[in-house]
Amino acid sequence: MSHVGIVTDSTSDIPRELIDRYQIHVLPVEIVLDGATYRDGIDLSGQSFYKHFDTYSSIRSKPVSYEDYALKYKQLTNLYDELIMIHCSAELSQTYAHAQRVHEDFGQTHACRVSIVDSGQCGLGLGLIVLEAAKAAQDGRSYTEIKQIVRRCLEATATLFGVPSLKYLRKGRKISGLKSLLGSAIRVKPILAIEGGSIVVKSKLFGEHKNMLLEMLQVIEEDVADHRISLGISHAEAPEQADELKQAMLDRFHCDEAIVSYVGPSIGLNTGPQATGIMYCKRPPDSPTGRSEN
């Protein structure tokens, strides 16, 4: 086991296989469906969430509670010499604030060095940052080196989502610019991004799914240029569109690795079923080439 532990929350949407491979500690957020509370990824799967999505009259998420965070914090600070805890954007969740409060309250009770990071991301964009940290920890990199890697990734990671219908966005509560969309024709297909830690409307399109794909690729091309990237593709019960996105990205960009994952309920409650996302982290020129994760 690495002497540096890596911790995140379930909004990171990291596939279970990779969580196990890199020994990442994941704290579940809570999803409240019609008053019933479920632990994300434990009591509620993405498949079940989207299957019954249209039947829910009320959907919301809750952060990792102070009490649950404190319990895990005490366990892990006794297990590791150092911890790096990377969480969903503080603009979108209170988990980061709870993590800070726990550290303030219990930071003097142990000898473990702890770094708590607001990723400014959510979904697999957060997941890509966490995976870079976990791989570095498994490779034996130092606490300081891993913190530097995380800082670089914070500036180099981007997230875009294509949403096929305005129908489900009407339930969203955390999307900047949503009001301007809701007066639009129902056939508008918005593209969302995470910018400054918030979910924003990047553009709105009319027509077929391929228009969303082309628009997202154009935005990415302007940002990525000749950089190599770590690629993440996520989908909300849209595997064919996810495969199309993945292939388009592999054909057009220098992708060191490609990870495909589900859009978890914490993001999916804002986008609804059939949404697809592209997340990427630009790599520095001298970084080692990675491998595809399917």
C-alpha positions, 0 to 999 in steps of 0.5 A: 500500500502507498504511504500516500492515500487518495480520497474523493467522493462519488461524484467523481464517477470513476469506474469501480475497476479503477477505484480498486486497481488504484486503491482510491477511497470514495465517500458516497454522496446521497441522492434523495428521490421523492424523500427517500435517501440513497448512497450514491453507488452503494444503494443506488446504481446509475442504471436504476436511477435512469430507468426510473428517472421519469417517475420521480417527482423530486430529485436532489443530492446531498453532500457527504455529511460532516459525521460520515466524513469525520468517521472516514477521516479518523480511520484514514489518518490512522492508516496513512502517513499522508492524505490527499483528498480531492472533491467536487467543486465547492460551487456545486457541493458542500462536501469540500466545506465539510472536509475542511471543517472536519480537518479543522476540528480533528487536524491536531489529533494525528500525525498524518499530513493532509491536503484537501483540494477543491477540484473545481470539477464534478463527474469524470472531470474530477475523476481524471484528476483523482486518477492522476494522483492515485497513479502517482501514489502507486508509482511511489511519488512523494506527497509534495510531487503528487500535490504538484501533479494535482495542481497542474491537473486543476488547470488542465482539465475541462468538461463538456456535456451534450444534453439531448433535450431541455425536458430534464434540465427543467429539474436542474438547480445548479446550472448558470444560464438555465433561465435563458434556455427554458424559454427556447424551443424544446428541440434546442440541444444545449452544451454544458461546461464546467467553468469556474467550478460552476455548470454553465450553458456553453452553447445551444444548438438545433437539430441532430445529435451529430451537431452536438458532437461537432460543436463539442469537438470544435470547442475542444480543438481550440483548447487542446491544439497539439497537447496529448490528453487523458480522455474521459467519456461518460454517458447516461444510458447512451452507450452508442453515443459514448462510443461515437464520442470516444472514436471521434476523440481518438481519431482527432486527438493524441489520447494517452488513455480513454476511460468510459464511465456512467454519468452518476446521479449527482450530475445526471439529476441535472442532465437527465437520461441520454446525456453524454460528456467529454472530459479531458486533462491536457498533459505536459509535453514531457509526461509519460504516455499512458494506456487505454482504460476500457 
